[in-house]
Amino acid sequence: AFTAVRTLTRLSRFQPLRAWLVDGLEPVLRPACLLVQQIEGGYTQAVIDADDDGASDEDEAGPAQLVAQLMELIQAMLLGPQLRILLKNRVRSLLQLLVPFMRVTEAQCRIWTEDPNEFLAHEEDDRVRGCAIRLSGEYLVGELLGHLKREAAKAVSGLVVELLERGESARSSGDAKAWKVTELALLLF
């Protein structure tokens, strides 16, 4: 799935190929999105809620890279009107699928605890382990807001409200990791 998504990302940047890609994207996007949906629970357990010491980010074709690449493909699709039409009326669903991967990982929490200044200095460097998904997600939200203004604004605002409510509910229930959901809502805001 990763190789197919990466290849389509590259191809979608070539104007003459976009007309062909309109028919070719759907058969790749659907299974890639289903795969991302299926791995979210395991990713949360193994990476978001457990310190894997950045191992998930070192695997060049691992789940983190698949999600980041899928986000980049969607960004590339937004550049051309022929491909952008495929995303209309799907923004909320795409964000609900991808945004959970943007939560702070336990490895990032450890780095923050050890040296907050170092963490902040490198947070926006996409070569830093663990930041690729967050950065790709931030860029994706920005591009969605830029190209699909009304639909994206409505989707993002609704998702922020949901995340804030979910974070508060989890915090009230005693979930020690609930702050990650609230932090994600504030990041999106």
C-alpha positions, 0 to 999 in steps of 0.5 A: 500500500505504501509504495502505491500511495507514494507513487500516486503522490508523485504522479499526481504532481504532474499536470498531464497525468491528472486526468488519468489519475482521476480513474486510477486513484479510487482503487488505491485510495479505498484499500489504503484508507481501510488499512489505515483504519484497521491499524489505528488501534494497534498504532495507538497501543504500540506508539501513541500510548507506549514508548517505542523509542522511535522504532516506528519512525525508523521503519521506512515503510511502516505505519507512520510513513504510510499515514504521512504519505497518505496525507501527502497524497491528499495534499497533492490531490488538492492542487489540481481541480480534476483530483480535488473533486474526488475529495469533495464531501469527504473532508470530514471522513478523511480527517476523522481517519487521519487525525488520531495519528497526529497525537503526541507519542510517548516517545515524544513525551519522553523527549519533551520531559528530558529537554523541552527546549530541544523538543521545541527546537526540532518539532518543526523539523520533518526529519525529526523522528515522530514529527512526520505525521504531525507535520503532514497532518498540519500541512494537510489541514492547512491545504484543505482549508485553503482549497476546500474552504467551507467544507474543511472549516466546518469539518475542522471545527466540528472535529475540534469540538469532538476532540475537546469533548472526548478529551474532557470526558476521558479526563473526568473518567481518570484517563491519564492520557486524555490530555493527548486528545485535548492537545490534538484539538488545540493543535488543530484549532 
